[in-house]
Amino acid sequence: MALVRSPAVMVIGAVFLAAGCTSGPGSPQARDENRKMDCLTRSAQELEREASRPILVARSQSTEVLPPVRLGTPTPTADPPAPTADKPAPATDIRLPDIAPIVPVSGTKPALPSETPTAAAPTAPPMEGDSQVRIVASIGNNPIYESEVREAVYQRMGELIRLSESQRTVREKEIFREELKKIIERELVIDDMTAALTARKQTTALTKLRAEASKEAETRLKEFKKDRGIPNDTEFRTVLRAQGLTLAGIKRQIERGYMMQTYLRDKVSPKLDALGLADVREYYASHLNEFQADDRVKWQDLFVLTERFKSVEEARQYANQLAAKAGKGEDFSKLAAEFSMGDSKARNGAGIGDKPGEIFPQDLEPTILALKASQITVKETETGFHIIRVAERTYAGPKPYDDKLQAEIRRKLQNQIYEREMRREIDTLWKRTQPQIWADG
């Protein structure tokens, strides 16, 4: 797979080379440039991580607990039978299948898992641009196709950017196994959900859940297109195709992930609801090290260059006028983009560095750290005036045990409970259902 270096990194590299040609390694200018480069490099790495993130991350497949959607009282799960010679324990090491049966496409609409009316061999669904597809696993008579696993793999290609060719090959196979396992687990849960609701004659709840899943998918896809300025589905399909993805595949991923999590959330909701304020307080008291804030500041800068004015006093008055505008509530970013005479103009006023020792220019640091959130001041330097605004400020030490932190801890504990119970439920389904996985040696 051809990898392209991040433009941000290449630009930063060019700046670094330029700085290295103008100063000796021990000069104050060189130290200032190196400090600035450290901050810019971190910013570039954040941009690179943003650029390499998946084309679409399905929120419904994260471990974040969804709000409860009652589907009826779940049927208690019986203890799984012990493994026997006829039914061994489920596979724990999923390997990349090198050989899998090739099934010709019939062109008929496929049945969803747990909806196949008979025990006939599964029929492959039509895939965009494919004349035939591979089955890599099955749950009963319901197949899992390699194309679906590959689409999940392609969304994680950003993880391979910094790896060598040999490392990429190994890691890509590992990702395939991981995504295959996730899809199998998802389909195990949906099969169990379909069977349970059908047995309790709650087909209305099942229909409602499918409709909600479809709505969730449409909402997510709409948000995705809006965030990236994609005007229509035709262009969206082109963007997805360039990533090895399909619109149908992405939609299915969101829908079925949403159904899986909603069903599991409904099953474990009594344990989540039992979580009380005492549990939250106990967790906070016994994990104080997790709730320590760093000394950080998010600041903005608008620079006025003295040499552009007839005198220092005239430059000072101009700076004070701009500071007054910002103090009256005018958007600082817009003011900086329009009036700044320094490099912050290109960043819409964003300052460089957010920790003590990392702020650039260094002589601004004491002034910046002395300000509170939303405060504005004018700082005179040798070359001009910096109008500084602190946007956010946190101080080192324990975070206050306020409503915001309590809600954060509650979510954390709920997710821990959900993850534990989900794992227990899925392990039970593995043992009971025995998915078939095609893999060599």
VEXDREN-2710 file (C-alpha; in Angstrom, 1 decimal):
% VEXDREN-2710
k/r/px/py/pz
1/MET/0.0/0.0/0.0
2/ALA/1.5/3.3/-1.0
3/LEU/1.7/5.7/1.9
4/VAL/1.8/9.5/1.5
5/ARG/3.5/11.7/4.1
6/SER/1.3/14.2/5.8
7/PRO/1.6/17.7/4.2
8/ALA/1.8/19.2/7.7
9/VAL/4.9/17.1/8.5
10/MET/6.5/18.1/5.2
11/VAL/5.8/21.8/5.8
12/ILE/7.2/21.5/9.3
13/GLY/10.3/19.8/8.0
14/ALA/10.9/22.6/5.6
15/VAL/10.6/25.2/8.4
16/PHE/13.0/23.2/10.5
17/LEU/15.6/23.1/7.7
18/ALA/15.2/26.9/7.2
19/ALA/15.7/27.5/11.0
20/GLY/18.8/25.3/11.1
21/CYS/20.5/27.4/8.4
22/THR/20.1/30.7/10.2
23/SER/21.4/30.1/13.7
24/GLY/24.1/28.3/15.5
25/PRO/22.9/25.4/17.7
26/GLY/23.8/27.3/21.0
27/SER/22.5/30.7/20.1
28/PRO/19.4/32.2/21.9
29/GLN/17.7/32.4/18.5
30/ALA/18.3/28.7/17.8
31/ARG/16.9/27.8/21.2
32/ASP/13.8/29.9/20.5
33/GLU/13.4/28.3/17.1
34/ASN/13.8/24.8/18.6
35/ARG/11.2/25.5/21.2
36/LYS/8.8/26.8/18.6
37/MET/9.5/23.8/16.4
38/ASP/8.7/21.4/19.2
39/CYS/5.3/23.0/19.6
40/LEU/4.7/23.1/15.9
41/THR/5.7/19.5/15.5
42/ARG/3.2/18.4/18.1
43/SER/0.6/20.4/16.3
44/ALA/1.6/18.7/13.0
45/GLN/1.3/15.3/14.7
46/GLU/-2.2/16.1/15.9
47/LEU/-3.1/17.1/12.3
48/GLU/-1.6/13.9/10.9
49/ARG/-3.6/11.8/13.4
50/GLU/-6.8/13.7/12.4
51/ALA/-6.0/13.1/8.7
52/SER/-5.4/9.4/9.2
53/ARG/-8.5/8.7/11.3
54/PRO/-11.1/6.4/9.8
55/ILE/-13.3/7.7/7.0
56/LEU/-16.3/7.0/9.3
57/VAL/-16.2/5.7/12.8
58/ALA/-19.5/4.2/13.8
59/ARG/-20.5/5.7/17.1
60/SER/-22.8/2.8/17.7
61/GLN/-19.9/0.4/17.8
62/SER/-17.9/2.2/20.4
63/THR/-18.0/1.1/24.1
64/GLU/-19.9/4.2/25.1
65/VAL/-23.1/3.1/26.7
66/LEU/-26.2/4.1/24.7
67/PRO/-29.4/5.5/26.4
68/PRO/-31.8/2.7/27.3
69/VAL/-34.3/1.5/24.6
70/ARG/-36.7/-0.9/26.3
71/LEU/-37.3/-4.0/24.1
72/GLY/-39.2/-6.0/26.7
73/THR/-37.9/-8.1/29.6
74/PRO/-35.0/-10.2/28.2
75/THR/-35.2/-14.0/28.6
76/PRO/-32.7/-15.1/31.3
77/THR/-29.7/-16.7/29.7
78/ALA/-29.1/-20.3/30.6
79/ASP/-25.6/-21.4/31.7
80/PRO/-23.6/-22.5/28.6
81/PRO/-23.1/-26.2/28.2
82/ALA/-19.6/-27.5/28.8
83/PRO/-17.5/-28.2/25.7
84/THR/-17.7/-31.8/24.4
85/ALA/-16.0/-33.7/21.5
86/ASP/-19.0/-32.8/19.3
87/LYS/-19.1/-29.2/20.4
88/PRO/-15.6/-27.9/21.3
89/ALA/-14.9/-24.6/22.9
90/PRO/-15.1/-21.6/20.5
91/ALA/-12.1/-20.5/18.6
92/THR/-10.1/-17.9/20.5
93/ASP/-7.5/-17.2/17.8
94/ILE/-9.1/-16.0/14.6
95/ARG/-6.6/-16.2/11.7
96/LEU/-6.7/-14.5/8.4
97/PRO/-8.3/-17.0/6.0
98/ASP/-6.1/-17.6/2.9
99/ILE/-8.6/-19.8/1.2
100/ALA/-12.4/-19.4/1.5
101/PRO/-15.2/-20.7/-0.6
102/ILE/-16.1/-18.5/-3.6
103/VAL/-19.9/-18.1/-4.0
104/PRO/-21.3/-16.7/-7.2
105/VAL/-23.8/-13.9/-6.8
106/SER/-27.3/-14.8/-7.6
107/GLY/-28.7/-11.3/-7.6
108/THR/-31.4/-12.1/-5.1
109/LYS/-31.9/-10.1/-2.0
110/PRO/-30.1/-11.8/1.0
111/ALA/-31.8/-12.8/4.2
112/LEU/-30.6/-11.1/7.3
113/PRO/-28.9/-13.2/10.1
114/SER/-31.5/-15.3/12.0
115/GLU/-34.0/-14.6/9.3
116/THR/-33.1/-17.4/6.9
117/PRO/-36.3/-19.4/6.6
118/THR/-34.7/-22.8/5.8
119/ALA/-31.4/-24.6/6.2
120/ALA/-30.5/-24.0/2.5
121/ALA/-26.9/-22.8/1.7
122/PRO/-26.6/-19.0/2.2
123/THR/-26.9/-16.8/-0.9
124/ALA/-24.3/-14.0/-1.3
125/PRO/-25.6/-10.5/-1.6
126/PRO/-24.7/-8.4/-4.6
127/MET/-21.6/-6.3/-3.9
128/GLU/-20.8/-3.0/-5.6
129/GLY/-18.3/-3.8/-8.4
130/ASP/-17.8/-7.4/-7.4
131/SER/-18.9/-10.4/-9.5
132/GLN/-18.2/-12.9/-6.7
133/VAL/-17.5/-12.8/-3.0
134/ARG/-15.8/-14.9/-0.3
135/ILE/-17.4/-16.2/2.8
136/VAL/-14.9/-16.1/5.7
137/ALA/-17.2/-17.3/8.6
138/SER/-20.7/-18.3/9.3
139/ILE/-23.1/-18.4/12.2
140/GLY/-25.4/-21.3/11.6
141/ASN/-26.6/-20.7/8.0
142/ASN/-25.8/-17.0/8.0
143/PRO/-22.5/-16.1/6.2
144/ILE/-20.0/-13.3/6.9
145/TYR/-18.4/-12.0/3.8
146/GLU/-14.8/-11.0/3.4
147/SER/-15.9/-7.8/1.7
148/GLU/-17.6/-6.6/4.9
149/VAL/-14.5/-7.4/7.0
150/ARG/-12.3/-5.6/4.4
151/GLU/-14.4/-2.5/4.7
152/ALA/-13.8/-2.5/8.4
153/VAL/-10.1/-3.0/7.9
154/TYR/-9.9/-0.1/5.4
155/GLN/-11.3/2.3/8.0
156/ARG/-8.2/1.6/10.2
157/MET/-5.5/2.1/7.5
158/GLY/-4.3/5.2/9.4
159/GLU/-2.8/2.8/12.0
160/LEU/-0.3/1.6/9.3
161/ILE/1.1/5.0/8.2
162/ARG/4.2/4.9/10.3
163/LEU/5.0/1.2/9.9
164/SER/7.5/-0.4/7.6
165/GLU/6.3/-2.6/4.7
166/SER/6.9/-5.8/6.6
167/GLN/5.3/-4.4/9.8
168/ARG/2.3/-3.2/7.7
169/THR/1.7/-6.7/6.3
170/VAL/1.7/-8.3/9.8
171/ARG/-0.4/-5.5/11.3
172/GLU/-3.0/-5.6/8.5
173/LYS/-3.5/-9.3/9.1
174/GLU/-4.0/-8.6/12.8
175/ILE/-6.5/-5.9/12.1
176/PHE/-8.4/-8.3/9.8
177/ARG/-8.6/-10.9/12.6
178/GLU/-9.8/-8.2/15.1
179/GLU/-12.5/-6.9/12.8
180/LEU/-13.7/-10.4/11.8
181/LYS/-14.0/-11.2/15.5
182/LYS/-16.0/-8.0/16.1
183/ILE/-18.4/-8.7/13.2
184/ILE/-18.9/-12.3/14.4
185/GLU/-19.7/-11.1/17.9
186/ARG/-22.1/-8.5/16.5
187/GLU/-24.0/-11.1/14.5
188/LEU/-24.1/-13.4/17.5
189/VAL/-25.8/-10.8/19.5
190/ILE/-28.3/-9.8/16.7
191/ASP/-29.1/-13.5/16.2
192/ASP/-29.8/-13.9/19.9
193/MET/-31.9/-10.7/19.9
194/THR/-33.9/-11.8/16.9
195/ALA/-34.6/-15.2/18.4
196/ALA/-35.5/-13.8/21.8
197/LEU/-37.9/-11.2/20.6
198/THR/-39.5/-13.5/18.1
199/ALA/-40.0/-16.2/20.8
200/ARG/-41.7/-13.6/23.0
201/LYS/-43.8/-12.5/20.0
202/GLN/-42.3/-9.0/20.2
203/THR/-41.9/-8.5/16.5
204/THR/-43.2/-4.9/16.8
205/ALA/-40.2/-4.1/19.1
206/LEU/-37.9/-5.7/16.5
207/THR/-39.4/-3.7/13.7
208/LYS/-39.1/-0.5/15.7
209/LEU/-35.5/-1.2/16.5
210/ARG/-34.6/-1.7/12.9
211/ALA/-36.3/1.6/12.0
212/GLU/-34.4/3.4/14.7
213/ALA/-31.1/1.8/13.5
214/SER/-31.9/3.0/9.9
215/LYS/-32.6/6.5/11.2
216/GLU/-29.3/6.5/13.2
217/ALA/-27.4/5.5/10.1
218/GLU/-29.0/8.2/8.0
219/THR/-28.2/10.8/10.7
220/ARG/-24.6/9.7/11.0
221/LEU/-24.1/9.7/7.2
222/LYS/-25.7/13.2/6.9
223/GLU/-23.4/14.5/9.7
224/PHE/-20.4/13.0/8.0
225/LYS/-21.2/14.6/4.6
226/LYS/-21.8/18.0/6.2
227/ASP/-18.6/17.9/8.2
228/ARG/-16.6/17.2/5.1
229/GLY/-18.5/19.5/2.7
230/ILE/-19.7/16.6/0.5
231/PRO/-22.8/17.9/-1.4
232/ASN/-24.5/14.7/-2.5
233/ASP/-24.5/10.9/-2.4
234/THR/-22.8/10.6/-5.8
235/GLU/-19.7/12.4/-4.6
236/PHE/-20.0/10.6/-1.3
237/ARG/-19.8/7.3/-3.0
238/THR/-16.7/8.5/-4.9
239/VAL/-15.0/9.5/-1.7
240/LEU/-15.9/6.1/-0.1
241/ARG/-14.8/4.2/-3.2
242/ALA/-11.4/5.9/-3.0
243/GLN/-11.1/4.4/0.5
244/GLY/-12.2/0.9/-0.5
245/LEU/-15.6/1.5/1.1
246/THR/-19.3/1.4/-0.1
247/LEU/-22.2/3.4/1.1
248/ALA/-24.3/0.2/1.6
249/GLY/-21.5/-1.3/3.7
250/ILE/-21.1/1.7/5.9
251/LYS/-24.8/2.0/6.5
252/ARG/-25.0/-1.7/7.4
253/GLN/-22.1/-1.3/9.8
254/ILE/-23.8/1.6/11.7
255/GLU/-27.3/0.0/11.7
256/ARG/-26.2/-3.4/13.0
257/GLY/-23.8/-1.9/15.5
258/TYR/-26.6/0.2/16.8
259/MET/-28.9/-2.7/17.1
260/MET/-26.3/-4.8/18.9
261/GLN/-25.6/-2.1/21.5
262/THR/-29.2/-1.2/22.1
263/TYR/-30.1/-4.8/22.8
264/LEU/-27.1/-5.3/25.1
265/ARG/-27.8/-2.1/26.9
266/ASP/-31.4/-3.2/27.5
267/LYS/-30.2/-6.5/29.0
268/VAL/-27.7/-4.9/31.4
269/SER/-29.7/-1.7/32.2
270/PRO/-30.8/-2.9/35.7
271/LYS/-27.2/-3.1/36.8
272/LEU/-26.4/0.3/35.2
273/ASP/-29.5/1.9/36.9
274/ALA/-28.4/0.5/40.3
275/LEU/-25.2/2.6/40.2
276/GLY/-25.6/5.2/43.0
277/LEU/-24.0/8.4/44.2
278/ALA/-22.2/6.4/46.9
279/ASP/-20.5/4.3/44.2
280/VAL/-19.4/7.5/42.4
281/ARG/-18.0/9.0/45.6
282/GLU/-16.2/5.8/46.5
283/TYR/-14.5/5.6/43.1
284/TYR/-13.4/9.2/43.3
285/ALA/-11.9/8.8/46.8
286/SER/-10.0/5.6/45.8
287/HIS/-8.8/6.9/42.4
288/LEU/-7.7/10.5/43.2
289/ASN/-4.6/10.0/40.9
290/GLU/-7.0/9.7/37.9
291/PHE/-8.5/13.1/38.6
292/GLN/-5.4/15.4/38.6
293/ALA/-5.5/18.4/36.3
294/ASP/-2.3/19.6/34.5
295/ASP/-1.3/23.3/34.4
296/ARG/-2.5/24.2/31.0
297/VAL/-3.6/27.3/29.1
298/LYS/-5.3/27.9/25.8
299/TRP/-4.4/31.4/24.7
300/GLN/-4.8/33.8/21.7
301/ASP/-2.4/36.4/20.4
302/LEU/-2.8/39.5/18.2
303/PHE/0.5/41.2/17.4
304/VAL/1.0/44.9/16.5
305/LEU/4.4/45.7/14.9
306/THR/5.9/49.0/16.1
307/GLU/7.9/49.8/12.9
308/ARG/4.6/50.2/11.0
309/PHE/3.7/53.3/13.0
310/LYS/5.3/56.7/13.3
311/SER/6.0/56.2/17.0
312/VAL/5.9/53.6/19.8
313/GLU/3.1/55.6/21.4
314/GLU/1.0/55.4/18.2
315/ALA/1.5/51.6/18.0
316/ARG/0.5/51.4/21.7
317/GLN/-2.7/53.3/21.1
318/TYR/-3.6/51.1/18.2
319/ALA/-3.0/48.0/20.3
320/ASN/-5.1/49.3/23.1
321/GLN/-8.0/50.0/20.6
322/LEU/-7.9/46.4/19.4
323/ALA/-7.8/45.2/23.0
324/ALA/-10.8/47.3/23.8
325/LYS/-12.7/45.7/20.8
326/ALA/-11.8/42.2/22.1
327/GLY/-12.9/43.2/25.6
328/LYS/-16.3/44.2/24.4
329/GLY/-16.9/40.7/23.0
330/GLU/-15.7/40.9/19.4
331/ASP/-14.5/37.6/18.1
332/PHE/-10.8/37.5/18.9
333/SER/-10.1/35.0/16.1
334/LYS/-11.6/37.3/13.5
335/LEU/-9.7/40.3/14.9
336/ALA/-6.4/38.4/14.7
337/ALA/-7.1/37.2/11.2
338/GLU/-7.8/40.8/10.1
339/PHE/-5.4/42.9/12.1
340/SER/-2.5/40.8/13.4
341/MET/0.9/41.7/12.0
342/GLY/2.6/38.5/13.2
343/ASP/2.5/34.8/12.4
344/SER/-0.7/34.3/14.6
345/LYS/-2.6/35.9/11.8
346/ALA/-2.3/32.6/9.8
347/ARG/-3.6/30.7/12.9
348/ASN/-6.6/33.0/13.5
349/GLY/-4.9/34.2/16.6
350/ALA/-4.1/30.8/18.2
351/GLY/-1.1/30.9/20.5
352/ILE/1.8/28.4/20.4
353/GLY/2.2/26.1/23.4
354/ASP/-0.2/25.2/26.2
355/LYS/2.1/24.2/29.1
356/PRO/4.6/26.1/31.1
357/GLY/8.0/25.8/29.4
358/GLU/6.4/25.3/26.0
359/ILE/4.9/28.7/25.3
360/PHE/6.4/30.7/22.4
361/PRO/7.6/33.5/22.5
362/GLN/9.0/32.6/25.9
363/ASP/9.0/36.1/27.2
364/LEU/5.1/36.1/27.0
365/GLU/4.8/33.0/29.3
366/PRO/4.7/34.8/32.7
367/THR/2.1/37.2/31.5
368/ILE/-0.1/34.5/30.0
369/LEU/0.1/32.2/33.0
370/ALA/-0.9/35.0/35.3
371/LEU/-4.2/35.6/33.5
372/LYS/-7.5/33.9/34.2
373/ALA/-9.9/32.6/31.6
374/SER/-11.4/35.4/29.4
375/GLN/-8.9/38.0/30.6
376/ILE/-7.2/40.2/28.0
377/THR/-4.0/42.3/28.4
378/VAL/-1.4/44.1/26.2
379/LYS/2.2/43.1/26.6
380/GLU/5.0/45.3/25.1
381/THR/8.1/43.7/23.6
382/GLU/11.1/45.0/21.8
383/THR/9.4/44.8/18.4
384/GLY/5.8/45.6/19.2
385/PHE/2.7/44.8/21.3
386/HIS/1.1/41.5/21.9
387/ILE/-2.7/41.6/22.7
388/ILE/-3.2/38.4/24.7
389/ARG/-6.4/36.7/25.6
390/VAL/-6.6/33.5/27.7
391/ALA/-9.4/31.3/26.3
392/GLU/-9.2/28.4/28.8
393/ARG/-7.1/27.9/32.0
394/THR/-6.6/24.9/34.2
395/TYR/-4.4/24.7/37.2
396/ALA/-2.3/21.7/38.5
397/GLY/-4.0/19.8/41.3
398/PRO/-7.1/17.6/42.0
399/LYS/-10.1/18.3/39.9
400/PRO/-13.1/19.6/42.0
401/TYR/-15.7/17.1/42.9
402/ASP/-18.5/18.9/41.1
403/ASP/-21.5/17.9/39.0
404/LYS/-19.4/17.7/35.8
405/LEU/-16.8/15.3/37.4
406/GLN/-19.5/13.2/39.0
407/ALA/-21.2/12.7/35.6
408/GLU/-17.8/11.8/34.1
409/ILE/-17.2/9.2/36.8
410/ARG/-20.7/7.8/36.4
411/ARG/-20.2/7.4/32.7
412/LYS/-16.9/5.7/33.3
413/LEU/-18.4/3.2/35.8
414/GLN/-21.4/2.5/33.5
415/ASN/-19.1/1.8/30.7
416/GLN/-17.1/-0.6/32.8
417/ILE/-20.2/-2.4/33.9
418/TYR/-21.5/-2.5/30.3
419/GLU/-18.1/-3.8/28.9
420/ARG/-18.0/-6.5/31.6
421/GLU/-21.5/-7.7/31.1
422/MET/-21.3/-7.5/27.3
423/ARG/-18.1/-9.6/27.3
424/ARG/-19.9/-12.2/29.5
425/GLU/-22.9/-12.3/27.2
426/ILE/-20.8/-12.6/24.1
427/ASP/-18.6/-15.4/25.6
428/THR/-21.8/-17.3/26.4
429/LEU/-23.0/-16.9/22.8
430/TRP/-19.7/-18.1/21.4
431/LYS/-19.9/-21.3/23.4
432/ARG/-23.5/-21.9/22.6
433/THR/-23.5/-21.1/18.9
434/GLN/-20.0/-22.3/17.8
435/PRO/-19.4/-19.9/14.8
436/GLN/-17.5/-21.5/11.9
437/ILE/-14.4/-19.7/10.7
438/TRP/-12.5/-20.7/7.5
439/ALA/-8.8/-20.4/8.0
440/ASP/-5.8/-22.5/7.1
441/GLY/-3.3/-24.0/9.6
END
